[in-house]
Amino acid sequence: MHVVTAEELWHELGRPQIPATVWQAPFDYDPAHLHSLCRCQAEDRAPAPDDLMDYAEDLSFEEEVQPDLFIFLLPVCLKAWSTHLLGQGAAYLGFVEQYWCALNKRPGPLGLLSEKQRSAVERYFQESILMAIDGSRNLRSNASKSACYRWFDDLGSFATIFPGLRYLWLSWWNLDSAGRAIGALQYLSCLMYETGSNPAFAAWTPTRGGGPPTLWSDSMAVNDQPWDPQNVSFLRSVLVPSQLFSAINRCLERLANPEDQQIGLKMRNDFECQRPLLELRIEQLLGILSTDRSYLARDWPI
């Protein structure tokens, strides 16, 4: 799979240049971070986490966004986001949470992009999330620092803001890599089992965290928006029990680790007895994703 690089994204955005004037109002009244980020983008250097965080706050809380600056800084911002997603940039966590919030504004900075530019940004997110799923190595997760929690949350952020879940999901659930098979089984396990009996996720503990992720979670510091309606409609069309059972069998063909195979076989053997819960969870999930999320449930309704 080809993953769009930050340099390729820059070309797809129209090769934006450093703005002649930086007039973006800084939320903290100091524009130094804006000039620092411009230099990082121009010189292909990694930005300081504090500079990124300050810019994410500018986008989130200032009424007006400088369009040419926003477009010019997209590659450096999205590269930092993907670095965090892939487990190589823990220092960017605060930026990631706030940057998703900025992109989720209605109307927000994404409205400054042309259709071609927005499509390029959407594809960068899609392919980066797929790359993270491809990197999955073990089906069973024992702690909240496991990589799957990052892509689960970023998947929720993406599906809230962009309508392109179909491409991401179909590419993921074609199951043409062990990582995608592992990710699919992890997702499905959250629908099949009660929190304390999920074979793919060790129970939560105060010291290690863990437990199965909630399928409506996201990476945003604050979010009261439902998923994009196109994504909810698409999810309804693919969360079909017979198709999900077939997917388990296809996943098993990809698994090489004996422990992973054992969990996959258990899910296949448990499927019919867990089917009533699965069907209930699917309807609950679609309802949660479709509604105002100012009150965000931390667990399944029942």
C-alpha positions in Angstrom: 0.0 0.0 0.0 1.3 3.5 -0.9 1.0 6.0 1.9 1.0 9.7 1.0 4.1 11.4 2.4 4.1 15.0 3.7 6.0 16.1 0.6 3.5 14.5 -1.7 0.7 16.1 0.3 2.5 19.5 -0.2 2.4 18.9 -4.0 -1.2 17.9 -4.0 -2.1 21.0 -2.0 -0.6 23.1 -4.9 2.9 23.5 -3.5 2.0 26.4 -1.2 4.7 28.8 -0.3 5.5 30.7 2.9 3.0 33.6 3.2 4.5 37.0 2.5 2.8 38.2 5.7 1.8 36.2 8.8 -1.3 38.0 10.2 -2.9 35.1 12.0 -3.9 36.3 15.5 -2.1 34.2 18.1 -4.3 32.9 21.0 -1.5 33.6 23.5 -0.7 37.0 21.9 2.8 35.8 20.9 3.3 35.0 17.2 6.7 33.4 17.6 5.3 29.9 17.2 3.8 30.8 13.8 7.2 31.9 12.4 8.9 28.8 13.9 6.4 26.5 12.3 6.9 28.2 8.9 10.6 27.6 9.2 10.1 24.0 10.1 7.9 23.4 7.0 10.2 25.3 4.7 13.3 23.4 6.0 11.6 20.0 6.5 12.4 19.9 10.2 10.4 18.4 13.1 8.4 21.1 14.9 8.4 21.7 18.6 5.3 20.2 20.3 4.6 23.5 22.1 4.6 25.4 18.8 2.1 23.0 17.3 -0.1 23.1 20.4 -0.1 26.9 20.3 -1.1 26.9 16.6 -3.9 24.3 17.3 -5.2 26.7 19.9 -5.1 29.6 17.4 -7.2 27.5 15.0 -9.6 26.5 17.7 -10.2 29.7 19.6 -9.4 32.6 17.2 -12.4 33.8 15.1 -10.4 34.2 11.9 -8.0 31.8 10.3 -5.3 32.9 7.9 -6.0 30.8 4.8 -2.6 30.7 3.1 -0.9 30.0 6.4 -3.3 27.2 7.3 -2.7 25.5 3.9 1.1 26.0 4.0 1.3 24.4 7.5 -0.9 21.5 6.7 2.0 19.1 5.8 4.0 19.8 9.0 0.8 19.5 11.1 -0.4 16.3 9.5 3.1 14.7 9.7 3.2 15.4 13.4 -0.3 13.8 13.8 0.7 10.7 11.9 4.0 10.5 13.9 1.9 10.3 17.0 -0.5 7.8 15.5 2.3 5.5 14.6 3.7 5.6 18.2 6.7 7.8 17.5 5.6 11.1 18.9 4.1 10.9 22.3 5.0 14.5 22.9 2.5 15.5 20.3 -0.5 14.1 22.2 -1.8 17.5 23.4 -1.5 18.9 19.9 -3.3 16.0 18.3 -6.3 16.4 20.7 -6.5 20.1 20.0 -5.9 20.0 16.3 -8.7 17.5 15.7 -10.9 19.9 17.7 -9.9 22.7 15.3 -10.7 20.7 12.2 -14.1 19.8 13.7 -15.2 23.4 14.0 -18.4 24.2 12.0 -17.6 26.2 9.9 -13.9 25.7 10.4 -10.5 25.9 8.7 -11.3 22.9 6.4 -13.8 25.2 4.7 -10.8 27.2 3.4 -9.7 24.3 1.2 -10.6 23.7 -2.4 -12.3 20.4 -3.2 -9.0 19.0 -4.5 -7.1 20.1 -1.4 -9.7 18.7 1.0 -9.6 15.4 -0.8 -5.8 15.3 -0.5 -6.1 15.9 3.3 -8.8 13.3 3.7 -6.7 10.7 1.8 -3.7 11.5 4.0 -5.8 10.7 7.1 -7.2 7.5 5.5 -3.9 6.1 4.4 -2.2 6.9 7.7 -4.9 5.2 9.7 -4.6 2.1 7.5 -0.8 2.2 7.9 -1.4 2.1 11.7 -3.8 -0.8 11.4 -1.3 -2.6 9.2 1.2 -2.3 12.0 -0.9 -4.3 14.4 1.2 -7.2 15.8 -0.8 -8.9 18.5 -4.5 -9.5 18.8 -4.6 -9.4 22.6 -4.0 -6.0 24.2 -2.8 -5.8 27.8 -2.5 -2.1 28.4 -3.9 1.3 27.3 -0.5 2.2 25.7 -1.2 -0.4 22.9 -1.2 1.1 19.4 -4.8 0.0 18.7 -6.2 2.7 21.1 -4.6 5.4 19.0 -6.1 4.3 15.7 -9.4 3.5 17.3 -9.7 7.1 18.5 -8.4 8.6 15.3 -10.9 6.6 13.3 -13.6 8.2 15.4 -12.2 11.7 14.8 -11.9 11.0 11.1 -15.5 9.7 10.8 -16.9 12.7 12.7 -15.2 15.2 10.4 -14.8 13.5 7.0 -17.4 11.5 5.0 -14.9 9.1 3.6 -15.3 6.1 6.0 -16.3 3.8 3.0 -12.8 3.8 1.4 -11.0 3.4 4.7 -13.3 0.6 5.9 -13.4 -1.4 2.7 -9.6 -1.2 2.4 -9.3 -2.3 6.0 -11.8 -5.1 5.9 -10.4 -6.6 2.6 -8.1 -8.2 5.3 -5.1 -8.5 3.0 -2.6 -8.2 5.8 -2.3 -9.7 9.2 -2.5 -6.3 10.8 -5.9 -5.6 9.2 -7.2 -9.0 10.3 -6.1 -8.3 13.9 -7.7 -4.9 13.8 -11.0 -6.3 12.4 -11.1 -8.9 15.2 -10.4 -6.3 17.8 -13.2 -4.1 16.5 -15.6 -7.1 16.3 -14.7 -8.3 19.8 -16.0 -5.0 21.2 -19.4 -5.8 19.7 -19.5 -9.5 20.7 -18.5 -9.5 24.3 -19.2 -7.8 27.6 -16.4 -5.6 28.8 -15.1 -8.0 31.4 -15.1 -11.1 29.1 -13.5 -9.8 25.9 -10.7 -12.2 24.9 -8.9 -9.5 22.8 -8.5 -7.0 25.6 -7.3 -7.6 29.1 -9.5 -6.1 31.8 -8.8 -2.5 32.8 -6.6 -2.0 35.9 -5.7 1.3 37.7 -2.0 0.8 36.9 -2.0 -0.4 33.3 -5.3 0.9 32.0 -6.6 -1.3 29.1 -10.0 -2.8 28.6 -11.8 -2.8 25.3 -12.1 0.7 23.6 -15.5 2.3 23.1 -16.4 2.2 19.4 -17.7 5.8 19.6 -14.5 7.3 21.2 -12.3 9.9 19.4 -9.1 11.8 19.8 -10.6 15.2 20.4 -10.2 17.1 23.7 -13.9 18.1 23.3 -16.5 16.9 20.8 -20.3 17.2 20.8 -20.8 16.3 17.1 -22.2 13.0 15.8 -20.4 11.1 13.0 -20.9 12.3 9.5 -24.3 10.9 8.4 -22.8 9.3 5.3 -20.5 7.3 7.6 -23.3 6.1 9.9 -25.3 5.0 6.9 -22.4 3.1 5.5 -21.6 1.5 8.8 -25.2 0.3 9.0 -24.8 -1.4 5.6 -21.6 -3.4 6.7 -22.3 -4.3 10.3 -24.3 -7.3 9.2 -23.9 -10.4 11.4 -23.6 -12.9 8.6 -20.9 -10.7 6.9 -19.1 -10.3 10.2 -19.0 -14.1 10.8 -17.6 -14.6 7.3 -14.9 -12.0 8.1 -13.8 -14.0 11.2 -13.1 -16.9 8.9 -11.1 -14.8 6.5 -9.2 -13.2 9.4 -8.1 -16.7 10.6 -6.4 -17.3 7.3 -4.2 -14.3 8.0 -3.2 -15.1 11.6 0.2 -16.8 12.2 0.6 -16.3 16.0 -0.8 -19.3 17.9 -2.3 -17.1 20.6 -4.0 -14.9 18.0 -5.4 -18.0 16.3 -6.7 -19.3 19.6 -8.6 -16.0 20.2 -9.9 -16.0 16.6 -11.2 -19.5 16.9 -12.9 -18.7 20.2 -14.7 -15.8 18.5 -15.8 -18.0 15.7 -17.0 -20.7 18.1 -18.8 -18.1 20.4 -20.4 -16.2 17.5 -23.9 -17.8 17.6 -24.3 -17.7 21.4 -23.0 -14.0 21.3 -25.2 -13.1 18.4 -28.1 -11.5 20.4 -25.6 -9.2 22.2 -23.8 -8.4 18.8 -27.1 -7.4 17.2 -28.0 -5.3 20.2 -24.6 -3.6 20.3 -24.8 -2.8 16.6 -28.1 -0.9 17.0 -26.8 0.8 20.2 -23.6 1.9 18.4 -25.4 3.3 15.4 -27.7 5.2 17.7 -24.8 6.7 19.7 -22.9 7.7 16.5 -26.0 9.4 15.1 -26.8 11.7 18.0 -25.6 14.9 19.7 -22.6 13.8 21.8 -22.5 16.6 24.3 -23.2 13.7 26.7 -20.8 11.0 25.7 -21.5 7.5 27.2 -18.5 5.9 28.7 -19.9 2.4 28.4 -22.7 0.6 26.6 -26.2 1.6 27.7 -26.9 -1.9 29.0 
